[in-house]
Amino acid sequence: MSRSWPLIALLLFLPLWLAASYGVRYGLMEAAQWVGLCSQPGEIWQCQVRSLLGLGIHFQVIAWSALGLALVAQLVAGRLGRWLAVLALVFGLPALVLYTASIAVFAVVLAGLRLVR
């Protein structure tokens, strides 16, 4: 296995992850069909996911997790620091898309800087 394989895999994974995040935003969070379905009492699992994700967005859990991971990745040397930076990107990209861009932009920039260091 070559040394560039993890970089290629990361460059293929991140755009797919970003597209999936946009799918969640426009397909689940902003779709009018879910507003009507989730206003009625019932046990639809998509409504529970939407509710939990809404709470996570409201309390900025995803963005703060990404920022925390990116800060720790700056302090940790070697391979573990790179993996923490990748994990920060995994949390940071959905945070950018899901209404918490003000905090998530710092996490994504810090994680990107850690990856190129």
C-alpha positions as CSV (number, residue, x, y, z in Angstrom):
1,M,0.0,0.0,0.0
2,S,1.4,3.4,-1.0
3,R,1.8,6.3,1.3
4,S,-0.6,8.4,-0.7
5,W,-3.5,6.0,-0.3
6,P,-4.8,7.5,3.0
7,L,-4.7,11.0,1.4
8,I,-6.6,9.8,-1.7
9,A,-9.2,8.1,0.5
10,L,-9.6,11.2,2.6
11,L,-10.0,13.4,-0.5
12,L,-12.7,11.0,-1.8
13,F,-14.5,10.6,1.5
14,L,-14.8,14.3,2.5
15,P,-16.8,15.5,-0.5
16,L,-19.1,12.5,-0.1
17,W,-19.5,13.3,3.6
18,L,-20.3,16.9,2.7
19,A,-22.9,15.8,0.2
20,A,-24.5,13.5,2.8
21,S,-24.6,16.4,5.3
22,Y,-26.4,18.5,2.7
23,G,-28.8,15.6,2.2
24,V,-29.6,15.5,5.9
25,R,-30.1,19.3,6.0
26,Y,-32.4,19.5,3.0
27,G,-33.9,16.1,3.1
28,L,-34.6,15.8,6.8
29,M,-34.3,19.1,8.6
30,E,-35.8,21.5,6.1
31,A,-38.2,19.2,4.1
32,A,-41.8,20.3,4.6
33,Q,-43.1,16.7,4.6
34,W,-41.3,16.1,8.0
35,V,-42.7,19.2,9.6
36,G,-46.2,17.8,9.0
37,L,-45.4,14.2,9.9
38,C,-43.5,15.1,13.1
39,S,-46.1,17.4,14.4
40,Q,-48.5,14.5,14.9
41,P,-47.9,12.2,17.9
42,G,-46.3,8.9,16.8
43,E,-43.2,6.9,16.9
44,I,-41.5,7.6,13.6
45,W,-37.8,7.1,14.0
46,Q,-37.0,9.8,11.5
47,C,-38.8,12.3,13.7
48,Q,-36.8,11.2,16.7
49,V,-33.6,11.6,14.7
50,R,-34.7,15.0,13.5
51,S,-35.5,16.1,17.1
52,L,-32.2,14.9,18.5
53,L,-30.3,16.5,15.6
54,G,-32.2,19.7,16.2
55,L,-31.2,19.7,19.9
56,G,-27.6,19.0,18.9
57,I,-27.7,22.0,16.5
58,H,-29.4,24.2,19.1
59,F,-26.7,23.5,21.7
60,Q,-24.0,23.4,19.1
61,V,-22.7,20.0,20.2
62,I,-21.3,19.0,16.8
63,A,-19.4,22.3,16.3
64,W,-17.9,22.3,19.8
65,S,-16.9,18.7,19.4
66,A,-15.2,19.5,16.1
67,L,-13.4,22.5,17.7
68,G,-12.3,20.5,20.7
69,L,-10.9,17.7,18.6
70,A,-9.1,20.2,16.3
71,L,-7.5,21.9,19.3
72,V,-6.4,18.6,20.8
73,A,-5.1,17.5,17.4
74,Q,-2.9,20.6,17.4
75,L,-1.3,19.5,20.7
76,V,-0.9,15.8,19.9
77,A,2.1,14.8,17.8
78,G,2.4,12.1,15.1
79,R,-0.2,9.8,13.7
80,L,-2.7,10.2,16.6
81,G,-2.8,14.0,15.9
82,R,-3.5,13.4,12.3
83,W,-6.3,11.0,13.1
84,L,-7.8,13.5,15.5
85,A,-7.6,16.2,12.8
86,V,-9.5,13.9,10.4
87,L,-12.1,13.2,13.1
88,A,-12.4,17.0,13.6
89,L,-13.1,17.3,9.9
90,V,-15.7,14.5,10.1
91,F,-17.5,16.5,12.8
92,G,-16.7,19.9,11.4
93,L,-18.1,19.5,7.9
94,P,-21.7,18.6,9.0
95,A,-21.4,21.5,11.6
96,L,-20.7,23.9,8.7
97,V,-23.7,22.7,6.9
98,L,-26.1,22.3,9.8
99,Y,-26.4,25.9,11.0
100,T,-23.3,26.3,13.2
101,A,-20.8,27.6,10.8
102,S,-19.5,30.4,13.1
103,I,-17.7,27.8,15.3
104,A,-17.2,25.1,12.8
105,V,-15.2,27.2,10.5
106,F,-12.5,27.5,13.1
107,A,-12.5,23.7,13.6
108,V,-12.2,23.0,9.9
109,V,-9.4,25.4,9.4
110,L,-7.5,24.1,12.5
111,A,-8.0,20.5,11.4
112,G,-6.8,21.3,7.9
113,L,-3.8,23.1,9.2
114,R,-3.0,20.1,11.4
115,L,-3.2,17.8,8.4
116,V,-0.9,19.8,6.2
117,R,1.7,20.3,9.1
